[in-house]
Amino acid sequence: MREELLQPAADPAERAEETTLRPRRLADFVGQPRLKEHLEILLGAARRRRQAADHLLLAGPPGVGKTTLAGIVAAELDVDLRVTSGPALERAGDVAAILSNLGDGEVLFIDEIHRLPRAVEEVLYPAMEDFALDIVLGRGPSAQSIRLDLPRFTLVGATTRSGMITDPLRDRFGFVARLDYYEPEDLAAILHRSASILGIAVTSAARQEIARRARGTPRIANRLLKRVRDYAEVRADGEVDDTVAMAALALFEIDALGLDKVDRAILETLCERFAGQAVGLNTLAVTVSEAPDTIEDVYEPFLLKAGLMLRTPRGRVATPAAYVHLGVSVPSDVVPSLFET
């Protein structure tokens, strides 16, 4: 089972805590500089025209700020934010009820929009494009279709699987952006802000240490900060310096690269058990006792980004950096095997 500290998704209790740490305005949002500049222009123009902004699709891994940006969009436009998710909208009537109750210029945020049922998605097409709702009354030959006008609104969709968004839905978004993993410097700045809100005394060196192990994800960085705070209160004097931070993270089995025990089990399987051979996804999943989808969606993205693993036509292979990290000798045939097809 995945180490909860490094789980990119938030549990219900954590969502409530995150609300206090989320920036309310674009000026307070740290990281993603190019996206931030684009949104400043898009939202600034909408405010000047006193119109709803174009629909936005935000793609990226969990925990990088998609929900936060949806709230910022509403705050910058000075309108209310309505929040729902793709799995919650089971029938066309569900989304029709939400759309018909929107106020002029309001922002509707749909998380996990790639999980919308097809019938619900088709209701969104005229709503997004023409700000109208098509309703069918009755059945059979006597059925009638009526069109209801909707107030202009802004739909913000968030997805972790942009490839699952259908082309008709994607084409109706006026702005599509991808949020990337954060640099340690940006995460350290986020930790500085979070520590001040939570009232935690954290040195600059400690913030840098936590940021380096946060897997490029603000949600994980804030979670680690809270656990380090707990450790400091119980086993130190309450102040978090780099020594306390390293001791706390070592206790929670999070290494210098931000890998937990399952990440290391994957690398140990590739480096030691199969000694440089390419390993199929199903074989790897069985060996580390995880589902193939979990390996592919949760673990692999960061291991690939960190340069510790490669996907090849023959399967998954560890890079020389993975052997170095584990302290294992690199087999002589590893480097040539990475480029075989």
Secondary structure in CASP SS format (residue, H / E / C, confidence):
PFRMAT SS
TARGET T0000
AUTHOR 0000-0000-0000
METHOD secondary structure of the structure
MODEL  1
M C 1.00
R C 1.00
E C 1.00
E H 1.00
L H 1.00
L H 1.00
Q C 1.00
P C 1.00
A C 1.00
A C 1.00
D C 1.00
P H 1.00
A H 1.00
E H 1.00
R H 1.00
A H 1.00
E H 1.00
E H 1.00
T H 1.00
T H 1.00
L H 1.00
R C 1.00
P C 1.00
R C 1.00
R C 1.00
L H 1.00
A H 1.00
D H 1.00
F C 1.00
V C 1.00
G C 1.00
Q C 1.00
P H 1.00
R H 1.00
L H 1.00
K H 1.00
E H 1.00
H H 1.00
L H 1.00
E H 1.00
I H 1.00
L H 1.00
L H 1.00
G H 1.00
A H 1.00
A H 1.00
R H 1.00
R H 1.00
R H 1.00
R C 1.00
Q C 1.00
A C 1.00
A C 1.00
D C 1.00
H C 1.00
L E 1.00
L E 1.00
L E 1.00
A E 1.00
G C 1.00
P C 1.00
P C 1.00
G C 1.00
V C 1.00
G C 1.00
K H 1.00
T H 1.00
T H 1.00
L H 1.00
A H 1.00
G H 1.00
I H 1.00
V H 1.00
A H 1.00
A H 1.00
E H 1.00
L H 1.00
D C 1.00
V C 1.00
D C 1.00
L E 1.00
R E 1.00
V E 1.00
T E 1.00
S E 1.00
G H 1.00
P H 1.00
A H 1.00
L C 1.00
E C 1.00
R C 1.00
A H 1.00
G H 1.00
D H 1.00
V H 1.00
A H 1.00
A H 1.00
I H 1.00
L H 1.00
S H 1.00
N C 1.00
L C 1.00
G C 1.00
D C 1.00
G C 1.00
E C 1.00
V E 1.00
L E 1.00
F E 1.00
I E 1.00
D E 1.00
E C 1.00
I H 1.00
H H 1.00
R H 1.00
L C 1.00
P C 1.00
R H 1.00
A H 1.00
V H 1.00
E H 1.00
E H 1.00
V H 1.00
L H 1.00
Y H 1.00
P H 1.00
A H 1.00
M H 1.00
E H 1.00
D H 1.00
F C 1.00
A E 1.00
L E 1.00
D E 1.00
I E 1.00
V E 1.00
L E 1.00
G C 1.00
R C 1.00
G H 1.00
P H 1.00
S H 1.00
A C 1.00
Q E 1.00
S E 1.00
I E 1.00
R E 1.00
L E 1.00
D E 1.00
L C 1.00
P C 1.00
R C 1.00
F C 1.00
T E 1.00
L E 1.00
V E 1.00
G E 1.00
A E 1.00
T E 1.00
T C 1.00
R C 1.00
S H 1.00
G H 1.00
M H 1.00
I C 1.00
T C 1.00
D H 1.00
P H 1.00
L H 1.00
R H 1.00
D C 1.00
R C 1.00
F C 1.00
G C 1.00
F E 1.00
V E 1.00
A E 1.00
R E 1.00
L C 1.00
D C 1.00
Y C 1.00
Y C 1.00
E C 1.00
P H 1.00
E H 1.00
D H 1.00
L H 1.00
A H 1.00
A H 1.00
I H 1.00
L H 1.00
H H 1.00
R H 1.00
S H 1.00
A H 1.00
S H 1.00
I H 1.00
L H 1.00
G C 1.00
I C 1.00
A C 1.00
V E 1.00
T C 1.00
S H 1.00
A H 1.00
A H 1.00
R H 1.00
Q H 1.00
E H 1.00
I H 1.00
A H 1.00
R H 1.00
R C 1.00
A C 1.00
R C 1.00
G C 1.00
T C 1.00
P H 1.00
R H 1.00
I H 1.00
A H 1.00
N H 1.00
R H 1.00
L H 1.00
L H 1.00
K H 1.00
R H 1.00
V H 1.00
R H 1.00
D H 1.00
Y H 1.00
A H 1.00
E H 1.00
V H 1.00
R H 1.00
A C 1.00
D C 1.00
G C 1.00
E C 1.00
V E 1.00
D C 1.00
D H 1.00
T H 1.00
V H 1.00
A H 1.00
M H 1.00
A H 1.00
A H 1.00
L H 1.00
A H 1.00
L H 1.00
F C 1.00
E C 1.00
I C 1.00
D C 1.00
A C 1.00
L C 1.00
G C 1.00
L C 1.00
D C 1.00
K H 1.00
V H 1.00
D H 1.00
R H 1.00
A H 1.00
I H 1.00
L H 1.00
E H 1.00
T H 1.00
L H 1.00
C H 1.00
E H 1.00
R H 1.00
F C 1.00
A C 1.00
G C 1.00
Q C 1.00
A C 1.00
V E 1.00
G C 1.00
L H 1.00
N H 1.00
T H 1.00
L H 1.00
A H 1.00
V H 1.00
T H 1.00
V H 1.00
S C 1.00
E C 1.00
A C 1.00
P H 1.00
D H 1.00
T H 1.00
I H 1.00
E H 1.00
D H 1.00
V H 1.00
Y H 1.00
E H 1.00
P H 1.00
F H 1.00
L H 1.00
L H 1.00
K H 1.00
A C 1.00
G C 1.00
L C 1.00
M E 1.00
L E 1.00
R E 1.00
T E 1.00
P C 1.00
R C 1.00
G E 1.00
R E 1.00
V E 1.00
A E 1.00
T C 1.00
P H 1.00
A H 1.00
A H 1.00
Y H 1.00
V H 1.00
H H 1.00
L H 1.00
G C 1.00
V C 1.00
S C 1.00
V C 1.00
P C 1.00
S C 1.00
D C 1.00
V H 1.00
V H 1.00
P H 1.00
S H 1.00
L C 1.00
F C 1.00
E C 1.00
T C 1.00
END
